[in-house]
C-alpha cells in the first residue's frame, strides 16, 4: 500500500451569491453553537437549574408552534 496521501479532489468555485449564502449559514450555525456552549459551561459551573425555574416542554412547544403559525409562508 502506498504511503502517499490521496490527492485532494478538484473544487468548483462558487459564485458570489452562493459563497455569501454559505458564509451566512456558517455564521448562524456558529452562533447557535456558541449559545449551546455557553449553556453547557453555565451548567458545569453552577449545576442544573431547578425544575421550578423551567418551562414545561408542552408550553414551550405550543408557543413555538404558535410563532410558526403566525409567520408568513415561505418557499423552501
VEXDREN-2710 file (C-alpha; in Angstrom, 1 decimal):
% VEXDREN-2710
k/r/px/py/pz
1/UNK/0.0/0.0/0.0
2/UNK/1.3/3.5/-0.9
3/UNK/2.3/5.9/1.9
4/UNK/1.4/8.9/-0.3
5/UNK/-1.8/10.7/0.7
6/UNK/-4.7/10.5/-1.7
7/UNK/-4.9/13.6/-4.0
8/UNK/-7.4/16.2/-3.0
9/UNK/-10.5/16.4/-5.2
10/UNK/-10.7/19.4/-7.6
11/UNK/-13.0/22.1/-6.3
12/UNK/-15.5/24.1/-8.3
13/UNK/-15.6/27.8/-7.3
14/UNK/-18.9/29.3/-6.1
15/UNK/-20.5/32.4/-7.4
16/UNK/-20.7/35.4/-5.1
17/UNK/-24.3/34.8/-4.1
18/UNK/-23.7/31.1/-3.2
19/UNK/-20.5/32.0/-1.3
20/UNK/-22.3/34.7/0.7
21/UNK/-25.1/32.2/1.5
22/UNK/-22.6/29.6/2.7
23/UNK/-20.9/32.2/4.9
24/UNK/-24.2/33.4/6.3
25/UNK/-25.2/29.8/7.1
26/UNK/-21.9/29.1/8.8
27/UNK/-22.2/32.3/10.9
28/UNK/-25.7/31.3/12.0
29/UNK/-24.6/27.8/12.9
30/UNK/-21.6/29.2/14.8
31/UNK/-23.9/31.5/16.8
32/UNK/-26.1/28.5/17.7
33/UNK/-23.1/26.5/18.7
34/UNK/-21.8/29.4/20.8
35/UNK/-25.1/29.6/22.7
36/UNK/-25.1/25.9/23.4
37/UNK/-21.5/26.0/24.6
38/UNK/-22.3/28.9/27.0
39/UNK/-25.3/27.0/28.4
40/UNK/-23.2/23.9/29.0
41/UNK/-20.4/26.0/30.6
42/UNK/-23.1/27.6/32.9
43/UNK/-24.4/24.1/33.9
44/UNK/-20.8/22.9/34.5
45/UNK/-20.1/25.9/36.7
46/UNK/-23.4/26.3/38.6
47/UNK/-25.2/22.9/38.3
48/UNK/-28.5/22.1/36.7
49/UNK/-31.3/24.7/37.1
50/UNK/-34.1/23.8/39.5
51/UNK/-37.2/22.3/37.8
52/UNK/-39.4/25.0/39.2
53/UNK/-37.5/27.7/37.2
54/UNK/-38.0/25.9/33.9
55/UNK/-40.8/25.9/31.4
56/UNK/-42.7/22.6/30.7
57/UNK/-41.9/21.3/27.3
58/UNK/-45.5/21.3/26.3
59/UNK/-45.7/25.1/26.9
60/UNK/-42.5/25.7/25.0
61/UNK/-43.7/23.5/22.1
62/UNK/-47.1/25.3/21.9
63/UNK/-45.5/28.7/22.0
64/UNK/-43.1/27.7/19.2
65/UNK/-45.9/26.3/17.1
66/UNK/-47.9/29.5/17.6
67/UNK/-44.9/31.5/16.4
68/UNK/-44.6/29.3/13.4
69/UNK/-48.3/29.6/12.5
70/UNK/-48.0/33.5/12.7
71/UNK/-45.1/33.6/10.2
72/UNK/-45.5/34.5/6.6
73/UNK/-45.5/31.4/4.3
74/UNK/-42.1/30.7/2.7
75/UNK/-41.0/28.6/-0.2
76/UNK/-38.5/26.0/0.9
END
